[in-house]
Amino acid sequence: MRLDQAKEGTKKKRVIQIFDSPEGKKCKNEEGFIPTSLDYPGKVLVYDYEDKLIKDFLQSKMISDTYIWKCAEASVSHLDAYKLLTGGELSDDVIDAFVIRLWNKIETTNSYDRNIHVTRPWIVQAFLDRNREMVAKRMKKNVSQQKFLECERILIPIVSSEHWHMVELVRGEKKFYHYSSIKSPIYTADAVKFRNKFMSFIQSIWRLGKLEHHVIMSVDTPQQGPTLDCGVFMIEFINSIVKKQSITISEGDCAKYRSKFCATLLYARDSPFL
């Protein structure tokens, strides 16, 4: 299939909850638009080759059924990439592309801790929707029992109440750590709800015996402003943990991160893992 060839099927605004797996096909017919300007928020923060990739991209039509990046299991549309670049909400597909690329880096380079596993963004939704059949299917694809026992840390992206946040399970400490760029009891409650359902699954389905109670701790993280940057913050939380670096992202960094990730996807459009 060509990169710009539309997939068959249907797509809603939120994708994770409507497909049994990320292989589900999707297409949304939109007339699209061509941006009237080649400027973008992070323009002065990128390298010349990145700026050229982005300028070429900004001369194309922004629709959701043609793709700038895809692999066997996921794809990022022109419209997804435009929103990423210009400060819009990060789609589930953009987060999925980040996780898939990170998986490849962990497996093929020495720059990342291989005792850390990052889950795909669609796994949590099955737990929160109380869909047992879907939970079993997605866990089998994403966090096998062997992977669970091998890894010291499991990083789990969560999207709830239109907000991206994440939990980190540290098995040796018997703790979950909650990372969110907006402090709110709503998101904490969602993290606790997921923790409870996840641990119940581990005990009842995998039959590992009764597990000790795992507390959930809120991590003091940098906070976003009144923007749509929660997905950008979450990506950098994950990057920092996997690289064993301090979390230093600030609101002023988001335009740079958005531009560079968009350029990365454009550069790797024919070889998704470059």
Summary of the structure (lengths in Angstrom):
residues: 274
radius of gyration: 18.6
end to end distance: 19.5
largest distance: 60.1
contacts: 829
relative contact order: 0.15
helix: 43%
strand: 13%
